[in-house]
Amino acid sequence: MNNKCINLKIRTKKGKKFGYCILYRKEVPIFSCNCNNKEYKKRTIKSNSLCKNDKKSTKMHNQSAKLRKLERNRFSLFTSDNDHCMICKSTYQLTWHEIFGGRNRLNSMCYGLCLRICLSCHETLQNDKNFNEIWHKKGQAMFVRAYPRLDFVKIFGRNYL
């Protein structure tokens, strides 16, 4: 058991340290809290078996493997033709454009809200506000039609319609 009360905090004033009890809101000696309601920090020791299942100790390559699997299995709800650019019908240097980027990029990949476009179209249209606004609206409408039981706003955090 730890011999330090959780209500005892060490503070400094003009370079001098002093103890402060946050329960009674007054100064106390640094190494002893004389309050009647002492509460002590509990020490927990994790065994090796718990650490392996702990989310904080997951290895980076496990998370990136999931991401790689998502990126390999991308699909589009808008078209079944993944061999041509949706904008210019080119077949050269095709890439995937997730309609909802940033924190919703993974959600876009999971739910098929991706477009197959060529690299030149992707570079020019990716940061175009009007293009993104149009496809956000189309993406939400398509999501509502394809997944009627799921709530778009809960998943993506915003209503675009």
N, C-alpha and C positions, 0 to 999 in steps of 0.2 A: 504494500500500500504506500502511496506517496504521502509525504508528511506536509504537503503544501495545500492549503485550502484554496478551492477554486474561486472564492470571493476575494482573495488577497491579490492585489495587483501592485506592481512596482512602478512608481512614477518618479519623475525628476522635476525639480523646480530650482532654477538658477544653478544648475550643475550638481545639486545634492539629491541623492536618492532617498525616497521614503516609501513606506507601505501605505496602501489605501484599501480599505474594505468597501467594496461596491455594494454590499448588502446594507451596511449601516451608514454608508457615505461619510466616512471620517478617516483621518489619519490613524495608523496603527504602527507598531514596531515592524520592521521589515521581515524578520524571520519568524514572527509569531502572530497569528491572528487569534485574539482572545474572545472571539464571538462564540455564542452558544450553538449556533446553527452551522457548524463546520461541514463543508461538503468537500470530498476529496475526488480527484481525478481517478478514473478507473483505468488501469493498464490492461490492454488486451494484447495477447500474443497470438498471432496467426500461425497455424501449422502450415507445412508445405502443401498439403492437399488443398487447403482453402485458397492459398495464393495462386494456384494454377487455375482455379475457376474464377478468380477475382477479375473484374473487368479492367481494373487499372493496370494489371500486370500482363495484359494481352500483348503479344508481340506485334510490331508494326506490319510485318509481312502477312499476318493473318488478316488484318483489315484491308490491306491492298489486294489480297487475293480475292476478297469479296468484291472490291471495286473492279478488278479486272474481269471477273465473271459478269458483273453487270454491264460493263462496257462491251464485252464480246457478244452478249445476248440482247443488245439493243434492238428495238423494233419501233415502227411508226404506226400510229392509229390512223394517220392521214392518207397513207398510200402503201400498197404492197410492193411497189416497184422500187427496190433499193439499188438498182443499177444505173439510174439516171438522176441528175440534179432536178429538184422540184422547180427551180427558178428558170434555168436556161437549158435544161434537158441534156447537158453535157455528161459524158461518162468518164472524164479525166479528173483525177485527184478528188475523189468523193470523200467527204467527211460527214460526221454527224453534228447537227446543231441542236442542242437542248433548248427548248422554248423557254423554260424557266431556269435561269442560270443561278449562280451563287449558291446559297444554302439549299435551294430547291433543285439543284442539278441531279442529285441522286433520285429524287422523286420523279423528275422528268424521265429518267432512264427506266425506272421501275414501272411506270404507268404508260409508257409508249408515247410520250409527248416530245418526240424528236423528229427532226426533218433531215432527210438525206440531201445535202447540197454540195456543190463543188467548192474547192478551196477558195477560188477567186470570189465567188458569191458570198461565201462565209466571211471572208475578210471585209468585204464592203458593207454587208448588211448586219453583221453581228452587233454593232454599236449604233445602228440606225433606230432612233426613237419610234418613228412611225411604223417601221417593219415589226419591231418588238411589240408595240401596242396592239397591232392587228393580230399577230400570232398569239399573244396572251389571251385575247378574247376568243379566238378560234380554239385555242388549247383548252380553255375552261369549258367551252360549249361541248367539245369532243369528250372531255373527261366526264362531264355530267351524263352524256349519252352512253358512254361505254361502261361507266361504273356508277349506276344510279343509287346504290346503297351507301356509297362513301361520300363524306362531306369534303368538298373541295377546299373550303376556307380553313377547316381544321388541319388539313394536310399541307397546304401551300401558304397559309397564313394571310391571304389577301383575296378579295373579290375583284376580278377584272371586268366583269360585265356591268 
